[in-house]
Amino acid sequence: MGGGTTQRRPGPPRQRPSTPVPTSTDLPAQYSLAKILGIWAAAALPMGLGYWVITPVVADGPYDTVVLATSTLAAGLVWQFVLAMLILRREEKSVGPSAMARRLWLQVPRDPVNGRPRKRLLWLLAPLGIAFVLNMMYLAPAIQNLQQHLLPGLAPLPFQNAETLFSTEVAPRMEGAWWFLALFLTLSIFNVFLGEEFIFRGILLPRMQGVFGSADWFANGVLFGLYHLHQPWTAGGIMLTSGLIMSLPVRRYRSMWLSVIPHSIQTVIVFGMLLGLMRGTA
């Protein structure tokens, strides 16, 4: 007798050691207002100088003006890339791919709750792209017209209208000018990625919350609008729409791709128009 088995009571289940997950509240060292404005000025002033001072003084006629204005804008955007790399080198001690991905949020969108990468969030690019196109076609022109009505002094000069490129003085000389298409592509790469986006959504946005709190995305949009000293008549529309369509998604999901790819849509459209101009079919 007494040959019964002893039953062991189940204890609490073992817990696997957890790995801390970064959250959206983990912030890098934040910039002061003076530093934010200093970086803004370093990006914006060369663009305004090239467009409003160098181009009108040096250019002779509509054709020279179009070429020189495009060249000075391209140079200003390349400078922004150099500026971003200098800042990255100083802060991260490296300009390698890992440092760029970490510091500039060149990464898959992060879950805003737990900070984990979520590839499915890339589907946000569809509504963001549609919103960007609708803004470009309807909202931005409406705001621009309102701004020009309220502030007529900020209207573009004749040579600054896009129609100048397709005018009888310029269009015939652009036929077969493939070098100009190459210049435009250089400008575009630095415009929608390596220049403007690196500075405003990559360098500045992650470090603006210390000054602006939860309105950092809105402040980023305002700065981006005011940065357009070379096209001040567009500033009003850019302030609102770049904040909502570009800065807010980038900050919430910590991925610069959510602004780079929608921003690239305008390049595709203009490229198609220029291609027709080069071929003489525009």
Backbone as JSON, one array per atom type, in Angstrom:
{
  "sequence": "MGGGTTQRRPGPPRQRPSTPVPTSTDLPAQYSLAKILGIWAAAALPMGLGYWVITPVVADGPYDTVVLATSTLAAGLVWQFVLAMLILRREEKSVGPSAMARRLWLQVPRDPVNGRPRKRLLWLLAPLGIAFVLNMMYLAPAIQNLQQHLLPGLAPLPFQNAETLFSTEVAPRMEGAWWFLALFLTLSIFNVFLGEEFIFRGILLPRMQGVFGSADWFANGVLFGLYHLHQPWTAGGIMLTSGLIMSLPVRRYRSMWLSVIPHSIQTVIVFGMLLGLMRGTA",
  "N": [[0.83, -1.19, 0.0], [0.29, 2.35, -0.23], [1.57, 3.0, -2.59], [1.02, 5.15, -4.26], [1.36, 7.84, -6.64], [3.16, 10.89, -6.36], [1.77, 14.01, -6.85], [2.72, 16.92, -8.54], [2.2, 20.27, -7.98], [1.37, 22.66, -10.43], [3.55, 25.34, -11.02], [4.0, 28.91, -11.34], [4.09, 30.01, -14.74], [7.13, 29.98, -16.61], [8.77, 32.97, -17.51], [9.89, 34.37, -20.49], [12.95, 36.06, -21.01], [12.6, 39.46, -21.63], [13.13, 41.63, -24.38], [14.0, 44.96, -24.48], [11.97, 47.26, -26.21], [12.29, 49.89, -28.46], [10.45, 52.89, -28.14], [8.09, 55.32, -29.42], [8.54, 57.45, -27.87], [11.16, 57.64, -27.33], [13.61, 59.86, -27.71], [16.08, 61.6, -29.62], [18.83, 63.77, -28.65], [17.67, 67.05, -28.35], [17.3, 69.95, -30.48], [18.08, 73.41, -29.91], [16.09, 76.42, -30.26], [17.57, 78.39, -31.54], [19.48, 76.89, -32.91], [17.89, 75.41, -34.65], [16.81, 77.46, -36.27], [19.19, 78.42, -37.29], [20.14, 76.29, -38.92], [18.02, 76.24, -40.7], [18.36, 78.78, -41.94], [20.86, 78.42, -43.13], [20.19, 76.63, -45.11], [18.18, 77.95, -46.56], [18.95, 80.62, -47.32], [21.05, 80.58, -49.36], [19.53, 79.64, -51.53], [17.65, 81.69, -52.0], [19.47, 83.76, -52.56], [20.71, 82.91, -54.95], [18.54, 82.86, -56.7], [17.27, 85.38, -56.63], [19.26, 87.31, -56.72], [21.8, 86.54, -58.03], [20.89, 85.31, -60.46], [19.14, 87.33, -61.82], [21.06, 89.36, -62.19], [23.15, 88.28, -63.72], [22.02, 86.83, -65.88], [20.89, 87.06, -69.29], [18.2, 87.68, -70.95], [15.29, 85.52, -71.57], [15.96, 82.77, -72.05], [18.62, 82.41, -71.02], [18.0, 83.07, -68.41], [16.26, 81.02, -67.54], [18.0, 78.8, -67.67], [20.1, 79.6, -65.94], [18.73, 80.08, -63.53], [17.79, 77.49, -62.98], [20.25, 76.23, -62.65], [21.39, 77.57, -60.42], [19.54, 76.9, -58.44], [19.9, 74.13, -58.39], [22.55, 74.04, -57.48], [22.21, 75.15, -54.93], [20.66, 73.15, -53.72], [22.39, 70.96, -53.79], [24.27, 71.94, -52.01], [22.73, 71.8, -49.68], [22.68, 69.04, -49.25], [25.41, 68.62, -48.71], [25.58, 70.14, -46.37], [23.85, 68.65, -44.7], [25.32, 66.28, -44.51], [27.62, 67.2, -43.2], [26.53, 67.91, -40.72], [25.57, 65.41, -39.91], [27.97, 63.97, -39.76], [29.2, 65.33, -37.66], [27.44, 64.84, -35.51], [26.97, 62.06, -35.44], [29.41, 60.95, -35.86], [29.93, 59.66, -38.19], [29.14, 59.03, -41.63], [28.05, 56.87, -42.73], [25.89, 54.2, -44.08], [24.37, 53.0, -41.95], [24.44, 54.95, -39.94], [23.15, 57.03, -41.27], [20.62, 55.9, -41.72], [19.71, 55.58, -39.1], [19.85, 58.18, -37.93], [18.52, 59.87, -39.77], [16.09, 58.72, -40.09], [15.78, 56.95, -42.23], [14.27, 54.45, -42.85], [12.16, 51.5, -42.49], [8.71, 52.2, -41.84], [7.79, 52.79, -38.42], [5.9, 51.24, -35.8], [3.74, 53.33, -34.09], [3.1, 52.83, -31.45], [4.68, 50.75, -30.21], [7.14, 50.98, -31.4], [8.18, 49.12, -33.18], [9.39, 47.92, -36.38], [7.2, 48.05, -39.17], [6.32, 46.75, -42.04], [3.92, 46.74, -43.38], [2.9, 49.24, -43.02], [3.83, 50.71, -45.08], [1.86, 50.86, -46.93], [0.65, 53.21, -46.47], [1.7, 54.98, -48.23], [0.11, 55.07, -50.48], [-2.44, 56.54, -49.94], [-1.15, 58.9, -49.14], [0.26, 59.66, -51.41], [-1.87, 60.14, -53.2], [-3.11, 62.25, -51.85], [-1.07, 64.13, -52.07], [-1.0, 64.63, -54.85], [-3.62, 65.63, -55.29], [-3.47, 67.91, -53.72], [-1.46, 69.3, -55.1], [-2.76, 69.82, -57.49], [-5.14, 71.19, -56.85], [-5.58, 72.32, -54.12], [-3.14, 73.66, -53.32], [-2.73, 75.56, -55.52], [-5.04, 77.13, -55.07], [-4.6, 78.23, -52.52], [-2.28, 79.6, -53.11], [-3.21, 81.53, -54.94], [-4.89, 82.97, -53.25], [-3.01, 83.94, -51.44], [-1.48, 85.58, -53.13], [-3.4, 87.46, -53.72], [-3.79, 88.67, -51.25], [-1.2, 89.45, -50.63], [0.13, 91.0, -52.88], [2.66, 91.77, -53.64], [4.29, 89.57, -53.54], [4.07, 88.1, -55.82], [5.13, 86.09, -58.63], [7.89, 87.07, -60.74], [8.01, 87.79, -64.32], [9.89, 85.97, -65.56], [9.87, 83.92, -63.78], [7.66, 82.38, -63.99], [6.31, 79.19, -64.76], [5.51, 78.89, -67.34], [7.35, 80.21, -68.9], [9.38, 78.49, -69.67], [8.21, 77.1, -71.72], [7.8, 78.97, -73.62], [7.91, 80.93, -76.7], [10.41, 82.05, -76.9], [12.1, 80.37, -75.52], [11.47, 77.57, -75.7], [12.07, 76.51, -78.41], [14.89, 76.43, -78.33], [15.36, 74.54, -76.47], [14.84, 72.14, -77.59], [16.18, 69.01, -78.12], [18.14, 69.53, -76.24], [19.56, 67.76, -74.27], [21.27, 67.9, -72.17], [20.12, 69.74, -70.49], [17.99, 68.32, -69.49], [19.4, 66.45, -68.0], [20.48, 68.19, -66.11], [18.12, 69.0, -64.85], [17.32, 66.53, -63.74], [19.37, 66.13, -61.91], [18.91, 68.32, -60.19], [16.39, 67.5, -59.28], [16.81, 65.07, -57.89], [18.25, 65.94, -55.68], [16.4, 67.71, -54.74], [14.01, 66.29, -53.97], [15.01, 64.36, -52.31], [17.97, 64.03, -51.46], [18.59, 66.63, -50.7], [16.48, 68.82, -49.78], [14.7, 67.04, -48.33], [16.5, 65.59, -46.73], [17.49, 67.65, -45.07], [15.14, 68.89, -43.89], [13.15, 66.89, -43.14], [14.85, 64.9, -42.29], [17.24, 65.83, -40.83], [16.27, 68.07, -39.23], [13.49, 67.6, -38.29], [13.4, 65.27, -36.44], [14.5, 66.46, -34.19], [13.09, 68.6, -33.22], [11.08, 68.51, -31.37], [11.71, 69.12, -28.77], [11.6, 71.9, -28.61], [9.14, 72.62, -29.83], [7.27, 70.77, -28.97], [4.41, 68.64, -29.25], [3.58, 69.86, -31.54], [5.58, 69.83, -33.35], [5.67, 68.8, -35.95], [3.99, 70.55, -37.33], [5.37, 72.97, -37.04], [7.62, 72.27, -38.46], [6.55, 72.1, -41.03], [5.86, 74.8, -41.41], [8.41, 76.02, -41.34], [9.46, 74.79, -43.59], [7.85, 75.86, -45.59], [8.5, 78.62, -45.36], [11.13, 78.45, -46.03], [11.19, 78.54, -48.77], [12.31, 80.9, -50.06], [13.07, 81.48, -52.58], [10.82, 81.1, -54.02], [8.57, 82.7, -52.95], [5.83, 83.12, -53.27], [4.67, 80.67, -53.12], [4.75, 79.87, -50.52], [2.65, 79.92, -48.57], [0.79, 77.82, -49.24], [2.53, 75.64, -49.11], [3.33, 75.55, -46.43], [1.1, 74.56, -44.91], [0.3, 72.17, -46.27], [2.66, 70.65, -46.58], [3.24, 70.16, -43.95], [1.01, 68.59, -43.04], [0.84, 66.47, -44.96], [3.41, 65.51, -45.24], [5.38, 66.06, -43.07], [3.97, 65.31, -40.68], [3.22, 62.47, -41.04], [5.85, 61.42, -41.27], [7.01, 62.04, -38.79], [5.25, 60.68, -37.02], [5.48, 57.98, -37.77], [8.14, 57.63, -37.98], [9.74, 57.48, -40.35], [11.41, 58.54, -43.11], [10.84, 57.93, -45.69], [8.15, 58.21, -46.11], [7.73, 60.79, -46.82], [9.57, 61.32, -48.83], [8.89, 59.71, -51.07], [6.14, 60.48, -51.84], [6.79, 63.19, -52.37], [8.32, 62.91, -54.62], [6.6, 62.62, -56.72], [5.93, 64.97, -58.11], [8.26, 65.39, -59.52], [8.24, 63.32, -61.4], [6.06, 64.07, -62.97], [6.87, 66.6, -64.01], [9.17, 65.79, -65.32], [8.13, 64.26, -67.43], [6.93, 66.31, -68.91], [9.17, 67.83, -69.62], [10.54, 65.99, -71.15], [8.94, 65.82, -73.41], [9.43, 68.39, -74.31], [12.16, 68.3, -74.95], [12.07, 66.55, -77.08], [10.68, 68.0, -78.87], [7.95, 67.85, -78.96], [6.3, 69.01, -77.16]],
  "CA": [[0.0, 0.0, 0.0], [1.11, 3.58, -0.23], [2.35, 3.11, -3.83], [0.5, 6.23, -5.12], [2.34, 8.82, -7.15], [3.07, 12.25, -5.81], [1.46, 14.99, -7.89], [3.35, 18.24, -8.34], [1.36, 21.39, -8.37], [2.04, 23.54, -11.42], [3.94, 26.66, -10.55], [3.79, 29.98, -12.32], [4.85, 29.76, -15.98], [8.37, 30.73, -16.78], [8.69, 34.1, -18.43], [11.08, 34.57, -21.28], [13.52, 37.4, -20.83], [12.1, 40.38, -22.65], [14.07, 42.58, -24.97], [13.35, 46.27, -24.52], [11.62, 47.74, -27.55], [12.24, 51.35, -28.48], [9.12, 53.46, -28.36], [8.09, 56.61, -30.1], [8.9, 58.51, -26.93], [12.61, 57.71, -27.26], [13.99, 60.99, -28.55], [17.48, 62.0, -29.59], [19.05, 65.09, -28.07], [16.88, 68.01, -29.11], [17.92, 71.21, -30.86], [17.55, 74.68, -29.42], [15.45, 77.22, -31.31], [18.62, 79.08, -32.3], [20.11, 75.94, -33.83], [16.9, 75.11, -35.69], [16.77, 78.6, -37.19], [20.49, 78.5, -37.96], [20.15, 75.3, -40.0], [17.06, 76.74, -41.69], [18.97, 79.88, -42.68], [21.94, 77.87, -43.95], [19.58, 75.98, -46.26], [17.29, 78.83, -47.31], [19.54, 81.85, -47.85], [21.69, 80.39, -50.67], [18.51, 79.49, -52.58], [17.17, 83.03, -52.31], [20.55, 84.54, -53.16], [20.9, 82.49, -56.34], [17.35, 83.13, -57.52], [16.88, 86.79, -56.65], [20.41, 88.2, -56.9], [22.73, 86.09, -59.06], [20.22, 85.09, -61.75], [18.77, 88.57, -62.54], [22.23, 90.18, -62.52], [24.01, 87.64, -64.71], [21.3, 86.31, -67.04], [20.52, 88.0, -70.35], [17.11, 87.13, -71.74], [14.53, 84.43, -70.96], [16.65, 81.47, -72.11], [19.69, 82.43, -70.02], [17.4, 83.12, -67.09], [15.79, 79.67, -67.19], [19.17, 77.94, -67.45], [20.85, 80.02, -64.76], [17.89, 79.84, -62.36], [17.84, 76.05, -62.71], [21.6, 75.9, -62.18], [21.59, 78.07, -59.05], [18.72, 76.08, -57.55], [20.57, 72.83, -58.25], [23.72, 74.24, -56.62], [21.72, 75.32, -53.56], [20.2, 71.86, -53.21], [23.59, 70.16, -53.53], [24.81, 72.48, -50.76], [21.95, 71.26, -48.57], [23.18, 67.69, -49.0], [26.7, 68.77, -48.04], [25.27, 70.6, -45.01], [23.3, 67.52, -43.95], [26.41, 65.34, -44.23], [28.47, 67.81, -42.18], [25.83, 67.78, -39.44], [25.56, 63.99, -39.59], [29.33, 63.61, -39.35], [29.48, 65.91, -36.34], [26.6, 64.26, -34.47], [27.05, 60.59, -35.41], [30.8, 60.57, -36.12], [29.94, 58.81, -39.37], [28.14, 59.29, -42.67], [27.76, 55.57, -43.31], [24.47, 53.87, -44.24], [23.68, 52.76, -40.68], [24.27, 56.24, -39.27], [22.13, 57.78, -42.01], [19.31, 55.29, -41.47], [19.31, 55.83, -37.72], [19.69, 59.61, -37.63], [17.61, 60.54, -40.7], [14.86, 57.92, -40.19], [15.7, 56.26, -43.52], [13.95, 53.11, -42.39], [10.77, 51.06, -42.6], [7.89, 52.87, -40.83], [7.71, 52.18, -37.09], [4.63, 51.27, -35.1], [3.81, 54.45, -33.15], [2.86, 52.37, -30.08], [5.79, 50.0, -29.63], [8.38, 51.29, -32.08], [8.65, 48.03, -34.04], [9.2, 48.15, -37.81], [6.0, 47.45, -39.74], [6.33, 46.96, -43.5], [2.57, 46.98, -43.89], [2.62, 50.68, -42.96], [4.19, 51.32, -46.36], [0.62, 51.1, -47.67], [0.29, 54.63, -46.28], [2.18, 55.75, -49.37], [-0.98, 55.23, -51.46], [-3.24, 57.74, -49.65], [-0.31, 60.1, -49.09], [0.52, 60.05, -52.8], [-3.11, 60.72, -53.73], [-3.27, 63.56, -51.2], [-0.07, 65.04, -52.63], [-1.43, 65.01, -56.19], [-4.8, 66.5, -55.17], [-3.0, 69.19, -53.22], [-0.72, 69.96, -56.17], [-3.67, 70.22, -58.56], [-6.28, 72.01, -56.45], [-5.48, 73.1, -52.89], [-1.99, 74.57, -53.35], [-3.0, 76.73, -56.37], [-6.05, 78.0, -54.46], [-3.94, 78.98, -51.45], [-1.34, 80.52, -53.75], [-3.98, 82.65, -55.48], [-5.33, 83.78, -52.1], [-1.83, 84.63, -50.91], [-1.12, 86.66, -54.06], [-4.42, 88.5, -53.59], [-3.55, 89.38, -49.99], [0.16, 89.99, -50.66], [0.46, 91.05, -54.31], [4.1, 91.98, -53.85], [4.99, 88.29, -53.57], [3.78, 87.4, -57.07], [6.36, 85.79, -59.39], [8.27, 87.9, -61.87], [7.7, 87.09, -65.57], [10.76, 84.84, -65.87], [9.7, 82.87, -62.78], [6.5, 81.56, -64.32], [6.67, 77.94, -65.42], [5.21, 79.01, -68.76], [8.5, 80.75, -69.61], [10.12, 77.37, -70.25], [7.53, 76.65, -72.94], [7.53, 80.15, -74.44], [8.54, 80.92, -78.03], [11.81, 82.45, -76.76], [12.9, 79.35, -74.85], [11.16, 76.19, -76.1], [12.83, 76.02, -79.57], [16.29, 76.19, -77.98], [15.42, 73.38, -75.59], [14.68, 70.9, -78.36], [17.44, 68.29, -78.23], [19.08, 69.95, -75.19], [19.47, 66.7, -73.26], [22.04, 68.32, -71.01], [19.21, 70.42, -69.56], [17.24, 67.26, -68.81], [20.32, 65.92, -66.98], [20.53, 69.2, -65.05], [16.87, 68.91, -64.12], [17.32, 65.31, -62.94], [20.26, 66.4, -60.77], [18.14, 69.17, -59.29], [15.26, 66.76, -58.71], [17.3, 64.1, -56.91], [18.58, 66.67, -54.46], [15.2, 68.39, -54.28], [13.04, 65.42, -53.3], [15.63, 63.35, -51.47], [19.25, 64.28, -50.82], [18.71, 68.01, -50.22], [15.39, 69.3, -48.93], [14.2, 66.04, -47.39], [17.55, 65.31, -45.74], [17.57, 68.74, -44.09], [13.92, 69.22, -43.15], [12.55, 65.72, -42.51], [15.88, 64.03, -41.73], [18.06, 66.49, -39.81], [15.54, 68.95, -38.32], [12.26, 67.11, -37.68], [13.56, 64.45, -35.24], [15.06, 67.2, -33.06], [12.31, 69.83, -33.01], [10.05, 68.33, -30.35], [12.14, 69.78, -27.54], [11.17, 73.3, -28.65], [7.75, 72.79, -30.27], [6.39, 69.76, -28.41], [3.65, 67.81, -30.2], [3.35, 70.64, -32.76], [6.83, 69.89, -34.11], [5.4, 68.55, -37.37], [3.43, 71.78, -37.89], [6.47, 73.93, -37.12], [8.47, 71.82, -39.56], [5.89, 72.52, -42.26], [5.99, 76.26, -41.52], [9.79, 76.31, -41.73], [9.65, 74.35, -44.97], [7.22, 76.87, -46.44], [9.29, 79.85, -45.33], [12.41, 78.17, -46.69], [11.07, 78.82, -50.2], [12.58, 82.31, -50.36], [13.21, 81.59, -54.03], [9.46, 81.08, -54.56], [7.77, 83.06, -51.78], [4.4, 83.07, -53.57], [4.18, 79.31, -52.84], [5.01, 79.54, -49.12], [1.43, 79.67, -47.81], [0.29, 76.48, -49.5], [3.5, 74.64, -48.68], [3.33, 75.47, -44.96], [0.04, 73.68, -44.41], [0.24, 70.85, -46.89], [3.85, 69.85, -46.29], [3.11, 69.7, -42.58], [0.02, 67.52, -42.92], [1.05, 65.34, -45.87], [4.78, 65.02, -45.2], [6.03, 66.08, -41.76], [3.21, 64.55, -39.68], [3.44, 61.02, -41.18], [7.24, 61.08, -41.0], [7.24, 62.07, -37.34], [4.46, 59.66, -36.34], [5.94, 56.62, -38.08], [9.61, 57.69, -37.97], [10.27, 57.0, -41.63], [11.49, 59.63, -44.07], [10.31, 57.48, -46.98], [6.76, 58.63, -46.24], [7.7, 62.1, -47.47], [10.41, 61.29, -50.03], [8.2, 59.11, -52.22], [5.12, 61.41, -52.35], [7.45, 64.39, -52.89], [8.89, 62.58, -55.93], [5.56, 62.59, -57.76], [6.01, 66.16, -58.94], [9.39, 65.21, -60.42], [7.81, 62.45, -62.5], [5.19, 64.86, -63.85], [7.66, 67.61, -64.73], [10.08, 65.07, -66.21], [7.38, 63.94, -68.64], [6.75, 67.54, -69.69], [10.46, 68.21, -70.19], [10.88, 65.01, -72.18], [8.26, 66.28, -74.61], [10.11, 69.6, -74.78], [13.42, 67.89, -75.58], [11.75, 65.89, -78.35], [9.98, 68.93, -79.73], [6.52, 67.49, -79.06], [5.54, 69.67, -76.09]],
  "C": [[0.88, 1.25, 0.0], [1.94, 3.73, -1.48], [1.87, 4.21, -4.75], [1.59, 7.2, -5.55], [2.1, 10.18, -6.52], [2.83, 13.24, -6.94], [2.09, 16.34, -7.54], [2.41, 19.33, -8.83], [2.09, 22.29, -9.38], [2.35, 24.9, -10.83], [3.66, 27.7, -11.62], [4.63, 29.74, -13.57], [6.1, 30.62, -16.05], [8.19, 31.85, -17.8], [10.02, 34.24, -19.18], [11.64, 35.97, -21.04], [13.1, 38.31, -21.98], [13.2, 41.31, -23.13], [13.4, 43.94, -25.05], [13.15, 46.73, -25.96], [11.59, 49.25, -27.52], [10.84, 51.84, -28.77], [9.25, 54.81, -29.02], [8.45, 57.75, -29.18], [10.41, 58.62, -26.76], [13.1, 58.78, -28.23], [15.49, 61.21, -28.5], [17.6, 63.35, -28.89], [18.4, 66.14, -28.97], [17.65, 69.3, -29.38], [17.3, 72.37, -30.11], [16.9, 75.42, -30.58], [16.5, 77.91, -32.17], [19.27, 78.13, -33.3], [19.17, 75.57, -34.97], [16.88, 76.23, -36.74], [18.09, 78.77, -37.94], [20.59, 77.53, -39.12], [19.19, 75.72, -41.1], [17.69, 77.82, -42.56], [20.08, 79.38, -43.61], [21.41, 77.18, -45.19], [18.85, 76.97, -47.16], [18.0, 79.99, -48.0], [20.27, 81.65, -49.18], [20.69, 80.25, -51.81], [17.97, 80.86, -53.0], [18.21, 83.89, -53.0], [20.73, 84.19, -54.64], [19.76, 82.92, -57.23], [17.06, 84.61, -57.69], [18.03, 87.75, -56.92], [21.27, 87.76, -58.09], [22.05, 85.98, -60.43], [19.84, 86.39, -62.46], [19.97, 89.4, -62.98], [23.01, 89.59, -63.7], [23.27, 87.29, -66.0], [20.93, 87.42, -68.02], [19.45, 87.35, -71.21], [16.46, 85.92, -71.09], [15.27, 83.1, -70.94], [17.75, 81.4, -71.06], [19.12, 82.39, -68.61], [16.93, 81.75, -66.64], [16.96, 78.77, -66.85], [19.88, 78.31, -66.16], [20.03, 79.8, -63.49], [17.89, 78.37, -61.98], [19.19, 75.65, -62.13], [21.83, 76.35, -60.74], [20.75, 77.29, -58.04], [19.37, 74.72, -57.33], [21.78, 72.96, -57.32], [23.3, 74.41, -55.16], [21.27, 74.02, -52.93], [21.36, 70.91, -52.94], [24.24, 70.63, -52.23], [24.04, 71.95, -49.55], [22.37, 69.83, -48.23], [24.52, 67.74, -48.27], [26.49, 69.19, -46.59], [24.75, 69.46, -44.15], [24.4, 66.53, -43.58], [27.37, 65.89, -43.17], [27.84, 67.68, -40.8], [25.83, 66.32, -38.99], [26.92, 63.54, -39.09], [29.63, 64.13, -37.96], [28.7, 65.21, -35.24], [26.79, 62.76, -34.32], [28.47, 60.07, -35.58], [30.93, 59.66, -37.33], [28.9, 59.3, -40.35], [27.81, 58.0, -43.4], [26.27, 55.28, -43.37], [23.73, 53.67, -42.92], [23.45, 54.06, -39.92], [23.19, 57.07, -39.95], [20.74, 57.23, -41.73], [18.8, 55.63, -40.08], [18.98, 57.31, -37.49], [18.62, 60.28, -38.49], [16.29, 59.8, -40.86], [14.68, 57.35, -41.59], [15.47, 54.78, -43.25], [12.48, 52.8, -42.66], [9.94, 51.79, -41.54], [7.78, 52.08, -39.54], [6.3, 52.28, -36.54], [4.68, 52.39, -34.07], [3.61, 54.05, -31.7], [4.1, 51.72, -29.48], [7.12, 50.21, -30.34], [8.92, 50.2, -32.99], [8.46, 48.39, -35.51], [7.99, 47.4, -38.34], [5.96, 47.75, -41.24], [4.95, 47.27, -44.04], [2.2, 48.47, -43.85], [3.06, 51.4, -44.23], [2.98, 51.54, -47.25], [0.14, 52.54, -47.48], [0.73, 55.48, -47.46], [1.07, 55.98, -50.4], [-1.85, 56.45, -51.14], [-2.4, 59.01, -49.59], [0.01, 60.59, -50.5], [-0.69, 60.7, -53.44], [-3.33, 62.12, -53.16], [-2.29, 64.57, -51.78], [-0.5, 65.54, -54.0], [-2.63, 65.96, -56.14], [-4.4, 67.88, -54.66], [-2.31, 69.98, -54.33], [-1.65, 70.52, -57.24], [-4.69, 71.27, -58.12], [-5.99, 72.92, -55.24], [-4.33, 74.11, -52.94], [-2.21, 75.76, -54.29], [-4.03, 77.69, -55.77], [-5.43, 78.85, -53.35], [-2.96, 79.99, -52.04], [-2.06, 81.74, -54.32], [-4.47, 83.57, -54.36], [-4.16, 84.58, -51.54], [-1.44, 85.79, -51.82], [-2.14, 87.79, -54.02], [-4.17, 89.34, -52.34], [-2.19, 90.07, -49.99], [0.63, 90.06, -52.11], [1.94, 91.26, -54.59], [4.89, 90.7, -53.94], [4.68, 87.48, -54.83], [5.07, 87.16, -57.85], [6.61, 86.82, -60.48], [8.04, 87.11, -63.16], [8.57, 85.86, -65.82], [10.58, 83.68, -64.89], [8.44, 82.05, -63.0], [6.95, 80.31, -65.06], [6.45, 78.03, -66.92], [6.4, 79.53, -69.57], [9.28, 79.65, -70.31], [9.52, 76.93, -71.58], [7.19, 77.82, -73.87], [8.27, 80.05, -75.77], [10.01, 81.33, -77.96], [12.69, 81.32, -76.25], [12.7, 77.96, -75.45], [11.95, 75.72, -77.33], [14.28, 75.69, -79.25], [16.46, 75.0, -77.05], [15.29, 72.06, -76.34], [16.05, 70.25, -78.58], [18.47, 68.65, -77.17], [19.03, 68.95, -74.03], [20.29, 67.03, -72.02], [21.14, 69.02, -69.99], [18.36, 69.4, -68.81], [18.1, 66.64, -67.72], [20.44, 66.89, -65.81], [19.27, 69.15, -64.2], [16.83, 67.66, -63.24], [18.24, 65.46, -61.72], [19.55, 67.25, -59.73], [17.07, 68.37, -58.56], [15.7, 65.78, -57.64], [17.62, 64.79, -55.59], [17.37, 67.41, -53.89], [14.33, 67.46, -53.44], [13.69, 64.41, -52.37], [16.87, 63.88, -50.75], [19.41, 65.69, -50.26], [17.63, 68.39, -49.25], [14.93, 68.27, -47.9], [15.24, 65.68, -46.34], [17.57, 66.38, -44.66], [16.3, 68.84, -43.25], [13.28, 68.01, -42.47], [13.59, 64.82, -41.85], [16.65, 64.67, -40.59], [17.19, 67.23, -38.78], [14.39, 68.27, -37.57], [12.47, 66.24, -36.44], [14.02, 65.22, -34.01], [14.34, 68.52, -32.81], [11.3, 69.71, -31.88], [10.42, 69.02, -29.05], [11.69, 71.23, -27.46], [9.67, 73.42, -28.9], [6.79, 71.74, -29.73], [5.69, 68.95, -29.48], [3.31, 68.55, -31.49], [4.61, 70.72, -33.62], [6.61, 69.68, -35.6], [4.84, 69.8, -38.05], [4.51, 72.83, -38.05], [7.42, 73.56, -38.25], [7.88, 72.23, -40.91], [5.99, 74.02, -42.48], [7.4, 76.63, -41.97], [10.04, 75.91, -43.18], [9.0, 75.33, -45.95], [8.05, 78.14, -46.51], [10.66, 79.68, -45.97], [12.37, 78.55, -48.17], [11.19, 80.32, -50.49], [12.69, 82.52, -51.86], [11.86, 81.54, -54.73], [8.48, 81.47, -53.46], [6.27, 83.02, -52.02], [3.81, 81.69, -53.32], [4.2, 78.98, -51.35], [3.74, 79.18, -48.36], [0.89, 78.27, -47.99], [1.22, 75.41, -48.99], [3.49, 74.47, -47.17], [2.34, 74.44, -44.45], [0.16, 72.28, -44.96], [1.48, 70.02, -46.61], [3.83, 69.36, -44.85], [2.2, 68.5, -42.45], [0.39, 66.28, -43.72], [2.44, 64.73, -45.7], [5.34, 64.95, -43.77], [5.3, 65.24, -40.72], [3.39, 63.05, -39.85], [4.88, 60.61, -40.86], [7.5, 61.04, -39.5], [6.5, 60.94, -36.62], [5.03, 58.26, -36.54], [7.46, 56.54, -38.22], [10.21, 57.05, -39.22], [10.24, 58.14, -42.64], [10.95, 59.24, -45.44], [8.87, 57.95, -47.19], [6.63, 60.06, -46.77], [8.49, 62.09, -48.78], [9.62, 60.81, -51.24], [7.03, 59.98, -52.71], [5.72, 62.67, -52.98], [7.98, 64.16, -54.3], [7.87, 62.62, -57.06], [5.67, 63.79, -58.68], [7.17, 66.06, -59.93], [9.0, 64.37, -61.63], [6.96, 63.23, -63.49], [5.99, 65.86, -64.68], [8.63, 66.94, -65.7], [9.38, 64.72, -67.52], [7.18, 65.15, -69.53], [8.06, 67.95, -70.36], [10.88, 67.25, -71.3], [10.2, 65.38, -73.5], [8.92, 67.51, -75.2], [11.41, 69.25, -75.5], [13.17, 67.28, -76.97], [11.04, 66.81, -79.33], [8.51, 68.62, -79.91], [5.68, 68.18, -78.01], [4.68, 70.79, -76.66]]
}
